[in-house]
Amino acid sequence: MEDLSTTLTYTLDAFPAYDTISTTINSDICCGYSSSSSVSNTIKKHEETKKAEKKTYSDKFMPERILYNDPATIVFWKDGTKTVVKKSKEEKFNKYNAFCAALAKKIFENNSRVNKIVQSGVNQKPGIADTKATKTSKYISSKRRTYADYKRAELETISEKIFRMKRVQHMSYAEIARKLNMPESKVRDLFLYMKEKKGKHQDEG
């Protein structure tokens, strides 16, 4: 039998990264088809329908002309309609905000519907994701506070020890540094910190 295979090229919405995909249809394996012409016609009609739908959608929400005339903004859309919005007296005129307001009104058809949607988010209860995020944030904060408290307590203990070694045992900064295995400058800073703290306590007493 003569090979009537034909290579068809068509677009698939599922693969947006590729402009076209080619495949070979063989008449021997096309059940009920004597040739690939009917397959081609079906694909062609599908493409035309998709293009028409995309064009209609893009025309509906694609501006053809925008007139900014503070406080009003008029948007003429490609589908032949227009949308008029006005800013409030307290609001500063902004082209971006004006167009977004016009687009929202175009999509939802009127201002009252847009306002209802905007206001619906004011008193919304936190969702599961928000609750989990809040709990996680509180947990991390508590852990940070715990660690900070621990480090503060550790600092107080070391400072008190250095102060005793310096005042009671009369050890030098260098000797204390060697014994505690820390820089001499840090030993001096911790000693002065504890000395100042004890001095304040004595003044208060």
FINUDREN-125257 format. One line per field, with one value per residue (C-alpha): residue in three letters; x, y, z; residue number from 1. Coordinates in nm, 2 decimals. Layout:
BEGIN
code: [ala	...]
x: [X	...]
y: [Y	...]
z: [Z	...]
pos: [NUM	...]
END
This chain:
BEGIN
code: [met	glu	asp	leu	ser	thr	thr	leu	thr	tyr	thr	leu	asp	ala	phe	pro	ala	tyr	asp	thr	ile	ser	thr	thr	ile	asn	ser	asp	ile	cys	cys	gly	tyr	ser	ser	ser	ser	ser	val	ser	asn	thr	ile	lys	lys	his	glu	glu	thr	lys	lys	ala	glu	lys	lys	thr	tyr	ser	asp	lys	phe	met	pro	glu	arg	ile	leu	tyr	asn	asp	pro	ala	thr	ile	val	phe	trp	lys	asp	gly	thr	lys	thr	val	val	lys	lys	ser	lys	glu	glu	lys	phe	asn	lys	tyr	asn	ala	phe	cys	ala	ala	leu	ala	lys	lys	ile	phe	glu	asn	asn	ser	arg	val	asn	lys	ile	val	gln	ser	gly	val	asn	gln	lys	pro	gly	ile	ala	asp	thr	lys	ala	thr	lys	thr	ser	lys	tyr	ile	ser	ser	lys	arg	arg	thr	tyr	ala	asp	tyr	lys	arg	ala	glu	leu	glu	thr	ile	ser	glu	lys	ile	phe	arg	met	lys	arg	val	gln	his	met	ser	tyr	ala	glu	ile	ala	arg	lys	leu	asn	met	pro	glu	ser	lys	val	arg	asp	leu	phe	leu	tyr	met	lys	glu	lys	lys	gly	lys	his	gln	asp	glu	gly]
x: [0.00	0.13	0.25	0.03	0.20	0.19	0.37	0.14	0.25	0.03	0.03	-0.03	-0.14	0.02	0.37	0.40	0.78	0.75	0.59	0.50	0.51	0.54	0.41	0.36	0.01	0.01	-0.30	-0.25	-0.29	-0.56	-0.87	-1.16	-0.95	-0.85	-0.61	-0.48	-0.69	-0.97	-0.71	-0.56	-0.90	-0.98	-0.65	-0.69	-1.04	-0.91	-0.63	-0.87	-1.11	-0.82	-0.70	-1.05	-1.09	-0.76	-0.83	-1.17	-1.02	-0.73	-0.96	-1.20	-0.93	-0.68	-0.69	-0.70	-0.67	-0.65	-0.75	-0.61	-0.80	-0.77	-0.99	-1.14	-0.98	-1.14	-1.03	-1.14	-1.11	-1.04	-1.38	-1.55	-1.65	-1.52	-1.48	-1.49	-1.35	-1.29	-1.06	-1.19	-1.11	-0.87	-0.67	-0.37	-0.41	-0.20	-0.22	-0.14	-0.41	-0.65	-0.60	-0.61	-0.94	-1.07	-0.96	-1.12	-1.45	-1.43	-1.38	-1.64	-1.88	-1.95	-1.79	-2.02	-1.91	-1.54	-1.59	-1.75	-1.46	-1.21	-1.39	-1.43	-1.06	-1.08	-1.22	-1.11	-1.01	-0.65	-0.64	-0.45	-0.13	-0.15	-0.21	0.09	0.31	0.21	0.28	0.61	0.70	0.61	0.81	1.12	1.08	1.05	1.36	1.56	1.45	1.55	1.89	1.94	1.85	2.09	2.38	2.30	2.31	2.63	2.79	2.69	2.84	3.17	3.19	3.13	3.41	3.66	3.57	3.65	3.97	4.08	3.98	4.00	4.28	4.46	4.53	4.63	4.43	4.69	4.67	4.29	4.29	4.52	4.31	3.98	4.12	3.99	4.14	4.28	4.08	3.76	3.86	3.92	3.59	3.39	3.57	3.49	3.13	3.09	3.28	3.04	2.74	2.85	2.92	2.57	2.43	2.64	2.52	2.16	2.21]
y: [0.00	0.35	0.54	0.84	0.97	1.35	1.58	1.81	2.12	2.26	2.46	2.30	2.53	2.28	2.36	2.74	2.72	2.58	2.77	2.46	2.08	1.86	1.50	1.25	1.09	0.77	0.67	0.31	0.38	0.65	0.44	0.56	0.81	0.74	1.04	1.30	1.58	1.55	1.55	1.87	2.04	1.95	2.09	2.40	2.47	2.43	2.68	2.93	2.90	2.95	3.26	3.41	3.35	3.51	3.81	3.86	3.84	4.07	4.32	4.33	4.44	4.61	4.99	5.16	5.51	5.67	6.02	6.16	6.48	6.53	6.43	6.21	5.93	5.78	5.45	5.35	4.98	4.78	4.62	4.95	5.03	5.29	5.33	5.65	5.68	5.98	6.03	6.16	6.52	6.40	6.17	6.28	6.22	5.92	5.77	5.42	5.42	5.57	5.30	5.02	5.16	5.17	4.82	4.69	4.86	4.71	4.36	4.38	4.61	4.87	5.05	4.90	4.55	4.66	4.83	4.51	4.30	4.55	4.58	4.20	4.18	4.42	4.18	3.85	3.58	3.46	3.14	2.82	2.94	3.28	3.10	2.87	3.16	3.35	3.05	2.99	3.36	3.35	3.02	3.17	3.49	3.29	3.09	3.40	3.55	3.23	3.23	3.59	3.54	3.24	3.44	3.73	3.50	3.34	3.68	3.78	3.45	3.50	3.87	3.79	3.52	3.76	4.03	3.79	3.67	4.02	4.17	3.87	3.66	3.97	3.81	4.02	4.05	3.83	3.56	3.56	3.55	3.25	3.07	3.13	3.10	3.43	3.75	3.98	4.28	4.09	4.00	4.37	4.47	4.22	4.32	4.69	4.59	4.41	4.68	4.94	4.73	4.66	5.03	5.12	4.87	5.02	5.37	5.25	5.08]
z: [0.00	-0.08	0.22	0.26	0.57	0.61	0.85	1.04	1.22	1.49	1.81	2.15	2.45	2.69	2.56	2.56	2.53	2.18	1.89	1.69	1.72	1.42	1.40	1.13	1.07	0.87	0.68	0.77	1.15	1.13	1.21	1.00	0.80	0.44	0.45	0.69	0.54	0.80	1.08	0.94	0.91	1.27	1.40	1.18	1.32	1.67	1.60	1.45	1.75	2.00	1.81	1.80	2.17	2.25	2.03	2.18	2.53	2.45	2.27	2.57	2.82	2.60	2.60	2.26	2.40	2.75	2.84	3.16	3.27	3.64	3.82	3.55	3.35	3.04	2.89	2.54	2.50	2.17	2.20	2.14	2.49	2.73	3.11	3.31	3.66	3.89	4.19	4.52	4.63	4.90	4.67	4.47	4.09	3.98	3.63	3.74	4.01	3.76	3.50	3.76	3.88	3.53	3.46	3.78	3.69	3.34	3.47	3.75	3.55	3.82	4.11	4.38	4.29	4.30	4.64	4.78	4.67	4.81	5.14	5.17	5.26	5.55	5.82	5.68	5.93	5.89	5.68	5.77	5.60	5.79	6.12	6.06	5.96	6.28	6.50	6.33	6.38	6.75	6.80	6.64	6.84	7.16	7.07	7.00	7.34	7.51	7.35	7.42	7.79	7.80	7.65	7.89	8.19	8.06	8.02	8.38	8.52	8.33	8.42	8.79	8.78	8.62	8.87	9.16	9.00	8.96	9.30	9.53	9.38	9.24	8.91	8.61	8.29	8.11	8.37	8.36	7.98	7.98	8.24	8.07	7.72	7.59	7.45	7.71	7.57	7.63	7.99	8.05	7.90	8.11	8.43	8.37	8.29	8.62	8.81	8.68	8.75	9.11	9.15	9.05	9.29	9.57	9.49	9.49	9.82]
pos: [1	2	3	4	5	6	7	8	9	10	11	12	13	14	15	16	17	18	19	20	21	22	23	24	25	26	27	28	29	30	31	32	33	34	35	36	37	38	39	40	41	42	43	44	45	46	47	48	49	50	51	52	53	54	55	56	57	58	59	60	61	62	63	64	65	66	67	68	69	70	71	72	73	74	75	76	77	78	79	80	81	82	83	84	85	86	87	88	89	90	91	92	93	94	95	96	97	98	99	100	101	102	103	104	105	106	107	108	109	110	111	112	113	114	115	116	117	118	119	120	121	122	123	124	125	126	127	128	129	130	131	132	133	134	135	136	137	138	139	140	141	142	143	144	145	146	147	148	149	150	151	152	153	154	155	156	157	158	159	160	161	162	163	164	165	166	167	168	169	170	171	172	173	174	175	176	177	178	179	180	181	182	183	184	185	186	187	188	189	190	191	192	193	194	195	196	197	198	199	200	201	202	203	204	205]
END
